[in-house]
Amino acid sequence: MNNKKYEKLYEKIIKKKIYSDEYSEALVYSLMEIEKSLKLVYRELLPILLENNFPKDVFIKKLWDIREEFRHIDYHIKDGNLLDL
């Protein structure tokens, strides 16, 4: 992990013995990846769609980029077992 806030979260989870090291790492990594994807969607991809008048084919491609980020988020929700906390 290369993000201090996530390292701190990992350390807290381990210190409190909530989950195993392996599970804790997967959980924290998933949260980190989800944050990155959400920032990309809401700070970059959606504003690009709203601020430009793309032809239909380009617009669809941009929507697909958003779809792929949500697939990435879905993967990390499942991989990190975030619905089973």
N, C-alpha and C positions, 0 to 999 in steps of 0.2 A: 504494500500500500504506500502510496506516495502523497497522501493528503493528511495533514495533521489532525483535522477534526475526525476523520475516519479512524486514524490510528488511536486517537483518544477513546472513541467509541469501542473499538476492539479491545483495548486495554481494560475498559470498565466492564465489558461483558465477561472477559476472562477473569478479572479480579473477583467479580461477584459469583463466579462459577455457574453462570446461567446456562451456557452451552459449551460443548467441546471446542478445542482450538480450531479444528477443521471446520465445524459448522459455523463457528463465530466468524472465521475468515470469509467463508462463502456468503454469509449474511451481510457482512459489512461491505464486501466487494460488490454485491448486488445492489445495495443501497447507493453506493458511489456511482455505479454505472447508470442506474435509474435517474439519479440527479443530473448526470451529464446529458442523457437523452432528453429529459424534460426541458433543460435549458436550451438545447439545440432546437427543439420543436417550437417553444414559445418565445425565444429570443431571436431566432434566426429564420427558421423555415416558414412559420406563419406570417411574420412581418413581410417576408419577401413576397408571399402570395398576395397579401393585402395591398402592398405598395406598388405593385406592378400589374400591367395589363398584358399578361402572357397570352400567346396563341393557345388554343385548346390543348394541343399535344404537349406543350411545355408545361402548362398548368397541371395536366394529369401527371406528368413525371414528378412535379414538385409534390403533388399529393401522395404519390407513391413513396417519395422520400420520407414523408411524415409517417406513412403506414409502416415503413421499415423500422423507423425509430420506435413505434409502438410495439412492433414485433420483438424488438430488442428488449424493451421494457417488460413485455410479457414473459420472455425467456428468463430474465433476471428475477422476476417475481416468483416464478416456479423454481428456478435453480437455488435461490436463497430461501425457499420455503417461507416466503413472507406472509402467506395466508395461514400458516400453521404456527405462528409465534405464540 
